[in-house]
Amino acid sequence: MRMKPWMLALVMTCAVTAEAHAQPAPAKKANAIERAAQARAAAKATSEFDDTFRKYGKRYFGPGFDWNYFKAQAMAESNLDPNATSYVGARGLMQLMPSTYGAIQTQRPEFGAINDPEWNIAAGIMHDRYLWKLWSKEISEEERLNFMFSSYNAGQGTLARARKVAQAQQLDHARWSNIESVAPTVPRWRYRETLGYVRKIDSYYGHLNKGPLKAVAPPKPATTAPVSPTSSPPGPPPP
């Protein structure tokens, strides 16, 4: 029996469809293997500096302080890229300005190159320690992380101005939520950048530690105290 044209077309269509369904299995398996390899590589890269964050977190904040705060901060600063350079020239994992890092090196001559991950992390956490202590006189532990990170990004002088604006509006200027609310009215502050920065750290910390930024015990005295800054320009001032 000779096939009619429409019957031949139908048979050919079914054959093509069957072949199409038979092909993807190996491709899907290959994609799954590739995704798994990428996930392993990402996990390895993400954990590459954990020992350093742990070491200097303990040194400058004490063993009871969660070093993941600083890892989350570095994720927000540089996406954990030790060679990152910002448009204003901040460098390394913790995005320190060369002038700031140079001031740190005068007090810590053992610190090496700014792009060396260990020294960049050490300097960033040491500066965090200074800011933590700075705000301890007026800011509760529950609020202090936000003040520490925001002043790392914008400078302590900027946060001092923001607190004055909140106080003038008869708001509790020791509460971060009130600083956020008055931020658009604070002069000389790129507030969107700073507020976004703090929220990024909160999000990254939640991912690392399965929870938001939380109150912590006061850090124990550091083995070496950071030096107080003489000014507070935008970005991290000298420790």
N, C-alpha and C positions, 0 to 999 in steps of 0.2 A: 504494500500500500504506500502510495506516494503522499508525503506530508504536504499539506497545503501551506502556503506562505505564512499565514497567521499562526499555525501550529508550530512551525519551525522557529518563528520569532519568540514564541512562548517558551519553548524548550531552551533556547539560547539564553533568555533572560533569567530563567531559573538556575541555569548553570553558573552564570556570572554572579548571581546573588549568593549561591552556595559557596562559591570560591571566596567572595568578599567576606562572608561570615567566618570562613575557615582561617583567614590570614591573621587577624588581629591578635590571636592568643599569644604567639611568640613576642609580638611587639609590646603587648601589655605587660608581659613578664619582664621584658628588658627595661621598660619604663619604671616598673616597680623596683627593680634592682638599682637603677640609676637614682631614683628618689631616696632609697635607703642609704646609698653611698653618700649622697649629698647631705642627708640628715646627720650621718656619722661625722662628716667633715665639718658641718656647722657646729655640732656639739663639741668637737675637739677644739675648734677655733674659739668658741665661746668660753671654754674652760681653761684656755691656755694661760691666762694670767691670774687664775684663782689663788694660787699660792702666794702671789705677790700682794694681792688685795688683802688676803687673810693676814699676812705677815705685818703689813704696815697699819692695817686697821687695828690689830692687837697692840702694836707698838704705841700708836698715838691716841687710841680710844679705849684700850683695855680689852681683856678677853670676853667681857660680857656684851660687847657692842657687835651688832651683826655687820660683818664686812660686806655683805651683799648690798648694803646701801651705797658703798663706793663703787662697786661693780656696776650697779644700775646707773650711777652718775656718769661713769665712763661710757656706758652704752649711749646715754643721752648726749654726751659731749662729742664722741668720736666714732660711735658704733664699733668700739674696741679696735680701732685701727691705729697702731702706734706711729704710723707715718702721716696721719691726718694733719692738714694745715687749713685753718679757717681763712676767710677773706680778709680778716684784720691781722693775720699772722700768728694766731695762737696755734700751738703745736702739741702733738702727741696725744696719748690716750686721755689725759685729763685737760687737754687744750689750755696749756699755760702760755702766756706771753713770754717771749725771750727775755724781756726786761725783768719780768717777775721772777722767772727762773734764775736769772743772773743774781738777783738780790738774795734768793734762797741759797745759791751756791756760795755766796760770801760768808754765810753762816754755817753751811754744811759743805765744806770743801770735798768731802768724800763723794758727793753726788756727781755723776758723770754727765754724759751728753743729754740734752733735753729730750731727744727722741728715744733714748734708752728706756724701755718700758718700766723697768724697776724704779729708776730715779724719777721718772715722770709721775708714776703712781705715788711714790713716797712723798714727793713735793705737793701733789694735789691733796692727799689725805692730811698732810701736815697743815696745809692752809685751812682745810675743813676744821681741823682741831682748833685753830685760832678763832674761827668764826663761831664755833660751838661755844667756846668759853666766853667770847664777846657777848653773845646773846643770853648767856646763862643768868645774868643779873636781872633781866627784865622779862624773859620769855620762858614759859613753862616747858617742861620736857615734851609734852604732847604737841606743842606748836613749833618747837625749836628746829626740827629737821627742815621744815619748809623755809624758815628764816635763814638757816645755814646755807641751804642750796641756792636760794634766791639771791643772797648777797654774794655768793661765789660767782654767780652769773652777772649780776648787775653792779656789784660794789656795795659795800656797807653804807656808804653815804647816801646812795639812792634809796635803800631801805629805811634809813633814818628819816629822809624826807617824806617817804610814804607814810611812816608812822605819825609824823606831825600832821599830815593831811587828815588821817583817820581821827586823830585826837581832836583836831579842830572841828570835825563833824560830830563830836561827842560819841565816837565809836571806840570800842575796846581795841586799842592799837597794839595789843599783844596777841591778837587773834588773826591768823592768816586769812581767814575768810573775809575779814574787814579790809585787809590790805588789798586783796583781790578786787573788792568792790570799789575802792577809791583809786585803783591803779590808773584808769584813764585820765584822771585829773592831776596826777603827779607830774610836775615839770621835769624835763630832761630824762625821761625814762622810756626806753623801748620795752614797754611793759608786756606787749604780746609775746615777745621773745622769752622774757623771764617767766611769765606764767605758763607758757607752753613747755618750757624747760622743766619746771617743777612737776608739771603733770606727766611729762615723759618719764621722769625718774620714778614717780609714783607707779606708773604703769609697768615699767620694767622691773621694779622691785616686786610688784605683785606677781609678775610672771616668774621671777626667780624664787620667791618665797611664799607664793600662794596666799598673798594678802597685801593690803595697802600699807603705806607708811604708818608706823605705829610708835607709841611712846616707848622709850628705852631707858634703861638705868643710866645715871650719869657716868661718863667715862672716868676711869682712874687717871691720875696724873701721868702725862706722857714722860717717856724717859728723857726727852730733850724738848724743851718748850719752844714753840715757834716765836719768831720775832714779830712784834706789833708793826702794822703798816703805818706809814707816815701820811698816806693819802688814800682816797678811795675812788679811783677812776672807774668807768665801766669795765666790767670783767674782773677777774680775780686780782685783788691787790696783793702786794708783797706780804708774805706771812711774817 
